[in-house]
């Protein structure tokens, strides 16, 4: 089972690795697979972190997929 930190890192790494043209398909697939809620919830939680690097990475990821 993944820890919260490794799950966050996996999500952020996956989103940062997307080409901009692939973002809409990623969001569509995430909705279809019922994973978008978990992704956004995890990133939103990280935006409240006291760790400034973690907070900034989560904000960048949310921005990249169009949620900020």
C-alpha positions as CSV (number, residue, x, y, z in Angstrom):
1,X,0.0,0.0,0.0
2,X,1.3,3.5,-0.9
3,X,1.9,6.1,1.8
4,X,0.3,9.5,1.3
5,X,3.7,11.0,0.4
6,X,4.4,8.4,-2.3
7,X,0.9,8.7,-3.7
8,X,1.2,12.5,-3.9
9,X,4.6,12.2,-5.5
10,X,3.3,9.7,-8.1
11,X,0.4,12.0,-9.0
12,X,2.5,15.1,-9.3
13,X,5.2,13.3,-11.3
14,X,2.6,11.8,-13.7
15,X,0.9,15.2,-14.2
16,X,4.2,17.1,-14.7
17,X,5.3,14.5,-17.2
18,X,2.2,15.1,-19.5
19,X,2.6,17.0,-22.7
20,X,0.2,19.9,-22.6
21,X,-1.7,18.4,-25.5
22,X,-2.2,15.2,-23.4
23,X,-3.8,17.0,-20.5
24,X,-7.4,16.9,-21.8
25,X,-7.2,13.1,-22.5
26,X,-5.7,12.6,-19.0
27,X,-8.6,14.4,-17.4
28,X,-11.1,12.6,-19.5
29,X,-9.6,9.2,-18.7
30,X,-9.4,10.1,-15.0
31,X,-13.1,10.9,-15.0
32,X,-14.0,7.8,-16.9
33,X,-11.9,5.6,-14.5
34,X,-13.4,7.5,-11.5
35,X,-9.9,8.6,-10.3
36,X,-10.1,12.3,-10.8
37,X,-11.8,12.9,-7.4
38,X,-8.9,11.2,-5.6
39,X,-6.3,13.0,-7.7
40,X,-7.8,16.4,-7.0
41,X,-8.5,15.6,-3.3
42,X,-4.9,14.5,-2.8
43,X,-3.5,17.6,-4.5
44,X,-5.8,19.9,-2.6
45,X,-4.7,18.4,0.6
46,X,-1.1,19.0,-0.4
47,X,-1.8,22.7,-1.1
48,X,-2.4,23.0,2.7
49,X,0.9,21.4,3.6
50,X,3.4,23.3,5.7
51,X,6.1,22.0,3.4
52,X,6.4,24.8,0.8
53,X,7.9,22.6,-1.9
54,X,5.1,20.1,-1.6
55,X,2.5,22.9,-1.6
56,X,4.1,24.5,-4.7
57,X,4.3,21.2,-6.5
58,X,0.6,20.5,-5.8
59,X,-0.4,23.9,-7.0
60,X,1.6,23.5,-10.2
61,X,-0.1,20.1,-10.8
62,X,-3.6,21.5,-10.2
63,X,-2.9,24.4,-12.5
64,X,-1.5,22.1,-15.2
65,X,-4.8,20.1,-15.3
66,X,-6.9,23.2,-15.1
67,X,-8.1,23.2,-11.5
68,X,-6.5,26.5,-10.4
